[in-house]
Amino acid sequence: LQPMLLEETFRPPDYAVNQLFMGTDLNLYYDTQHESWHKRPDWFAVVGTTRLYKHSQDSRRSYVIWDEPVTPVIVVELLSPSTAAEDLGRTKAKENQPPPKWEVYERIVKIPYYAIFDGHTDELQLFHLTPQGYREVSLSNNRFWFKELKLGLGLWQGVYDIATAKRVWLRWYDAAGNWIPNKDEKTAYQTQLTKQERQRADQAEQRAAQERHR
């Protein structure tokens, strides 16, 4: 559900929806010398490209870095005990083995932003790529504004999906600091608008009936 919420609320204002691509547990291939080596980020986003392969109308089943003109702008990993060491860059590369994900994101693919969210402790860490490598950025009230995207990422407490309880989620917000509506919120808002329009129509009809009666 967490990747779904990220996808539903990732709406950079300078890009149309058909110019955004997001992947969840999707193979990210990065090495032309070892074409089978890949990572599977929990979630990543690319701006300026479509959901379809550039040579066909098929939906992407993977993201091949050397065959794409655009690098992901952000990758998000959801921390778990089994992956924490690699997610946080604490594992070492082994000879003739795929490098750990931190090295892939930082040195090979060079993804500008790397976010790590621990859903057990509700802790968000965000790293920005510099010439010296990833450097952790300071968060303000567990939020960070991406000037390049005109979009912010932060922690929100609420209910997403009726099957969940109230908890802390990672989601995107706009320039006014408002959380970008997810699919359910958009539906609820549209339903409320329709209800209000129906009420106004009913009131107008009642006033017309009163005028006719008079």
LINVENKA-V902705 format. One record per backbone hydrogen bond with DSSP energy under -1.0 kcal/mol. NH is the residue of the N-H (numbers start at 1). CO is the residue of the C=O. E is the energy in kcal/mol with one decimal. If there is no record, write none. Layout:
nh:NH co:CO e:E
nh:NH co:CO e:E
//
This chain:
nh:5 co:1 e:-2.3
nh:6 co:2 e:-2.1
nh:7 co:3 e:-2.4
nh:8 co:4 e:-2.5
nh:9 co:5 e:-1.4
nh:11 co:9 e:-1.3
nh:15 co:12 e:-1.8
nh:19 co:16 e:-2.2
nh:20 co:17 e:-1.4
nh:21 co:46 e:-2.5
nh:23 co:44 e:-2.2
nh:25 co:41 e:-1.8
nh:28 co:39 e:-3.0
nh:29 co:63 e:-2.2
nh:37 co:34 e:-1.8
nh:39 co:28 e:-1.8
nh:43 co:76 e:-1.4
nh:44 co:23 e:-1.8
nh:45 co:74 e:-2.2
nh:46 co:21 e:-2.9
nh:48 co:19 e:-2.6
nh:49 co:19 e:-1.1
nh:53 co:58 e:-2.6
nh:56 co:53 e:-1.1
nh:60 co:51 e:-2.1
nh:63 co:27 e:-2.6
nh:65 co:29 e:-2.7
nh:67 co:64 e:-1.6
nh:68 co:65 e:-1.3
nh:73 co:45 e:-2.3
nh:74 co:45 e:-1.2
nh:75 co:113 e:-1.7
nh:76 co:43 e:-3.6
nh:77 co:115 e:-2.5
nh:79 co:117 e:-2.4
nh:83 co:80 e:-1.1
nh:84 co:80 e:-1.6
nh:87 co:83 e:-3.0
nh:88 co:84 e:-2.3
nh:89 co:86 e:-1.4
nh:90 co:85 e:-3.2
nh:97 co:94 e:-1.9
nh:104 co:100 e:-1.9
nh:105 co:101 e:-3.1
nh:106 co:102 e:-2.6
nh:107 co:103 e:-2.5
nh:108 co:103 e:-1.2
nh:109 co:104 e:-3.2
nh:111 co:105 e:-2.6
nh:113 co:73 e:-1.1
nh:114 co:127 e:-2.5
nh:115 co:75 e:-2.8
nh:116 co:125 e:-3.0
nh:117 co:77 e:-2.3
nh:118 co:123 e:-2.8
nh:122 co:118 e:-1.6
nh:123 co:118 e:-1.3
nh:125 co:116 e:-2.7
nh:127 co:114 e:-2.7
nh:128 co:135 e:-2.8
nh:129 co:112 e:-2.7
nh:130 co:133 e:-2.0
nh:133 co:130 e:-2.2
nh:135 co:128 e:-2.2
nh:137 co:126 e:-2.7
nh:140 co:143 e:-2.3
nh:144 co:153 e:-2.0
nh:146 co:151 e:-3.1
nh:150 co:146 e:-1.8
nh:151 co:146 e:-1.4
nh:152 co:173 e:-2.6
nh:153 co:144 e:-2.5
nh:154 co:171 e:-2.5
nh:155 co:142 e:-1.3
nh:156 co:169 e:-3.0
nh:158 co:167 e:-2.5
nh:164 co:161 e:-1.9
nh:167 co:158 e:-2.3
nh:169 co:156 e:-3.5
nh:171 co:154 e:-2.4
nh:173 co:152 e:-2.5
nh:174 co:178 e:-2.7
nh:177 co:174 e:-2.0
nh:180 co:172 e:-2.0
nh:186 co:182 e:-2.5
nh:187 co:183 e:-2.1
nh:188 co:184 e:-2.5
nh:189 co:185 e:-2.5
nh:190 co:186 e:-2.5
nh:191 co:187 e:-2.5
nh:192 co:188 e:-2.3
nh:193 co:189 e:-2.4
nh:194 co:190 e:-2.5
nh:195 co:191 e:-2.3
nh:196 co:192 e:-2.4
nh:197 co:193 e:-2.6
nh:198 co:194 e:-2.2
nh:199 co:195 e:-2.3
nh:200 co:196 e:-2.5
nh:201 co:197 e:-2.2
nh:202 co:198 e:-2.6
nh:203 co:199 e:-2.6
nh:204 co:200 e:-2.4
nh:205 co:201 e:-2.2
nh:206 co:202 e:-2.3
nh:207 co:203 e:-2.4
nh:208 co:204 e:-2.2
nh:209 co:205 e:-2.4
nh:210 co:206 e:-2.2
nh:211 co:207 e:-2.2
nh:212 co:208 e:-2.3
nh:213 co:209 e:-2.3
nh:214 co:210 e:-2.3
//
